[in-house]
Amino acid sequence: MRWACFIVIGAAALLASCGLAAEYPDFSANQYRLEGHRTLPDGNASGPAVYFRDGPALRYEGPLEGRGISTVIYDPAREATYLLRSTASVRRRQFAGAQPRQIAVRLSAGETPQPLETSWAALGAENVRSVGGCRAAGERGRLWRPRRPIARNVTRTACITPDGIVLHLMENDTVLFEATAVGRGPQPRALFEIPETYRIMDDAELALAEEEPSGG
């Protein structure tokens, strides 16, 4: 009986060391404000970043590939993502002699930011392993790593809370995201809506409008 007890304890320790005993996040946190610092995987842009999520609605403020520091919203009502502001050089000319209006540019699916937890939830418990505990922004979580690298010589590791908020994300030795503050709960609806003063366009319409002579 005594040996059986030792065997059970030893098996539990082995499972824990392999990451099999750790409970995979349930990803139930879908209303939150997540603040931190983000670096894009190519390393060409970095800066403060804030993710606002309320169910399917998402607002992102931070570095965006090819767009600089940007403000982006996903509007579930329109089933589309829009760039509201960007530090990238985009001209805002007068249209038909009217006062200049701010423009909401519709983004393609490939440009759309995703909540950090989306790819980890898609992997599923069977495709990741726990490599220890972690803590960031006053929150506790566990470190998770895919069982297979996402690409050759590329390893990603994420610190994720039990309810699925990514606090820390690394690619090899590069920190892609580090949380500084987490706030759970419903977010103001206005964060995910295009202001009435904005004109909605896509990149093609914007380029065509730039080529047209101004009115007035």
C-alpha positions in Angstrom: 0.0 0.0 0.0 2.9 2.3 0.9 4.6 1.6 -2.5 1.3 2.2 -4.3 1.1 5.6 -2.6 4.6 6.5 -3.8 3.8 5.4 -7.3 0.7 7.6 -7.4 2.7 10.6 -6.1 5.5 10.0 -8.5 3.1 9.7 -11.5 1.4 13.0 -10.5 4.8 14.7 -10.4 5.7 13.3 -13.8 2.5 14.5 -15.3 3.0 17.9 -13.9 6.5 18.1 -15.2 5.2 17.2 -18.7 2.4 19.8 -18.5 -0.3 17.2 -18.6 -1.7 17.9 -15.1 -2.1 21.7 -15.7 -5.7 22.8 -16.4 -6.0 24.4 -19.8 -7.6 27.9 -19.9 -11.4 27.9 -20.5 -11.2 31.1 -22.5 -14.4 32.4 -20.9 -13.1 36.0 -20.5 -14.7 37.8 -23.4 -15.3 41.2 -21.8 -12.2 43.0 -20.8 -9.7 45.9 -21.2 -6.2 44.7 -21.6 -3.3 47.2 -21.5 0.3 46.5 -22.3 3.3 46.9 -24.6 3.3 45.2 -28.0 6.1 44.5 -30.5 5.1 43.2 -34.0 6.7 39.8 -34.9 8.9 41.5 -37.6 10.2 43.9 -35.0 9.5 46.9 -37.2 7.0 48.6 -34.8 6.3 48.6 -31.1 4.5 50.7 -28.5 1.7 50.8 -26.0 -1.3 48.7 -26.9 -4.8 48.3 -25.5 -7.3 45.6 -26.4 -11.0 46.2 -25.6 -13.3 43.2 -26.0 -17.0 42.8 -25.4 -18.1 39.5 -26.8 -17.4 39.6 -30.6 -16.8 43.3 -30.6 -13.1 44.4 -30.5 -11.2 47.6 -30.4 -7.4 47.7 -30.7 -5.2 50.8 -30.1 -1.5 50.2 -30.8 1.1 49.3 -33.5 -0.3 47.7 -36.7 1.7 46.3 -39.5 2.1 48.8 -42.3 -0.2 51.3 -40.5 1.9 52.7 -37.7 0.1 53.3 -34.4 -3.5 52.8 -35.1 -7.0 52.6 -33.7 -9.1 49.7 -35.2 -12.5 48.4 -34.4 -14.4 45.3 -35.3 -18.1 46.2 -35.6 -20.2 43.0 -35.3 -23.3 44.8 -36.7 -21.4 45.4 -40.0 -19.3 42.3 -39.7 -16.3 44.3 -40.8 -13.1 45.9 -39.3 -12.3 49.6 -39.7 -9.2 51.7 -39.3 -10.2 54.9 -37.5 -6.8 56.5 -36.9 -3.2 55.8 -38.0 0.1 57.5 -37.8 0.9 56.3 -41.3 0.9 59.0 -44.0 -2.7 59.1 -45.3 -3.9 62.3 -46.9 -7.3 63.7 -45.9 -8.4 66.1 -48.7 -11.7 67.9 -49.1 -14.5 66.1 -50.8 -16.7 68.1 -53.2 -15.8 71.4 -51.5 -17.2 70.3 -48.1 -15.3 70.5 -44.9 -12.8 67.6 -44.6 -14.2 64.6 -42.8 -12.5 61.9 -40.9 -12.4 58.6 -42.7 -13.0 55.0 -41.4 -11.1 52.7 -43.8 -12.4 49.2 -44.1 -9.6 46.7 -43.6 -9.1 43.3 -45.3 -9.3 40.1 -43.3 -5.6 39.8 -43.4 -5.0 43.1 -41.7 -7.6 42.6 -39.0 -6.1 42.4 -35.4 -7.3 39.4 -33.4 -7.6 39.0 -29.6 -4.3 37.5 -28.4 -6.1 34.4 -27.1 -7.7 33.5 -30.4 -4.9 31.4 -31.8 -4.3 29.7 -28.4 -8.0 28.7 -28.0 -7.9 27.3 -31.6 -4.9 25.1 -30.7 -6.8 23.2 -28.1 -5.4 21.4 -25.0 -4.1 18.5 -26.9 -1.7 20.6 -28.9 0.0 22.6 -26.1 1.9 21.8 -23.0 2.4 23.8 -19.8 6.0 24.8 -18.9 5.4 26.4 -15.6 3.6 29.1 -13.7 3.7 32.9 -14.5 2.5 36.2 -13.3 2.0 39.7 -14.9 -0.1 42.8 -14.3 -1.1 41.4 -10.8 -2.6 38.3 -12.4 -1.5 34.7 -12.2 -1.4 32.3 -15.1 0.4 29.4 -16.6 3.0 29.3 -19.4 1.9 27.4 -22.5 3.8 26.3 -25.5 2.7 24.6 -28.7 3.8 21.0 -28.9 4.9 21.7 -32.5 6.7 24.9 -33.4 4.5 27.4 -35.4 7.3 27.6 -38.0 10.9 26.3 -38.4 13.0 27.5 -35.5 10.1 29.6 -34.1 8.8 28.8 -30.6 6.0 30.8 -29.0 5.3 30.9 -25.3 2.3 32.6 -23.7 1.3 33.3 -20.1 -2.4 32.8 -20.0 -4.8 33.3 -17.1 -7.3 30.4 -16.2 -10.1 32.4 -18.0 -8.0 32.9 -21.1 -6.4 36.3 -21.0 -2.9 36.5 -22.5 -0.6 38.4 -20.1 2.7 37.7 -21.8 3.7 36.5 -25.3 7.1 35.6 -26.5 8.5 34.4 -29.8 11.9 32.7 -29.1 13.6 35.4 -27.0 11.5 38.4 -28.2 8.7 39.7 -26.1 5.7 40.3 -28.4 3.3 41.4 -25.6 3.6 42.3 -22.0 0.4 43.2 -20.0 0.5 46.1 -17.6 -3.2 46.2 -16.5 -6.2 44.0 -16.8 -9.8 45.0 -16.2 -12.7 42.5 -16.6 -16.3 43.4 -17.3 -18.6 44.9 -20.0 -17.0 47.7 -22.1 -18.8 50.9 -23.3 -20.6 50.2 -26.5 -19.4 53.5 -28.1 -15.9 52.1 -28.2 -16.9 49.7 -31.0 -19.0 52.1 -33.1 -17.9 54.3 -35.9 -18.6 58.0 -35.0 -21.3 59.6 -37.1 -18.7 62.3 -38.2 -16.7 59.6 -40.1 -17.0 58.7 -43.7 -16.7 55.0 -44.4 -14.4 54.0 -47.3 -12.2 51.1 -48.4 -8.6 51.5 -49.6 -9.7 51.4 -53.3 -12.3 54.1 -52.8 -9.9 56.3 -50.8 -7.3 56.0 -53.6 -9.9 56.9 -56.3 -11.0 59.9 -54.2 -7.4 61.1 -53.9 -7.1 61.1 -57.7 -10.3 63.1 -58.3 -10.0 66.9 -58.5 -11.3 68.8 -55.4 -14.6 70.6 -55.8 -15.2 74.1 -54.6 
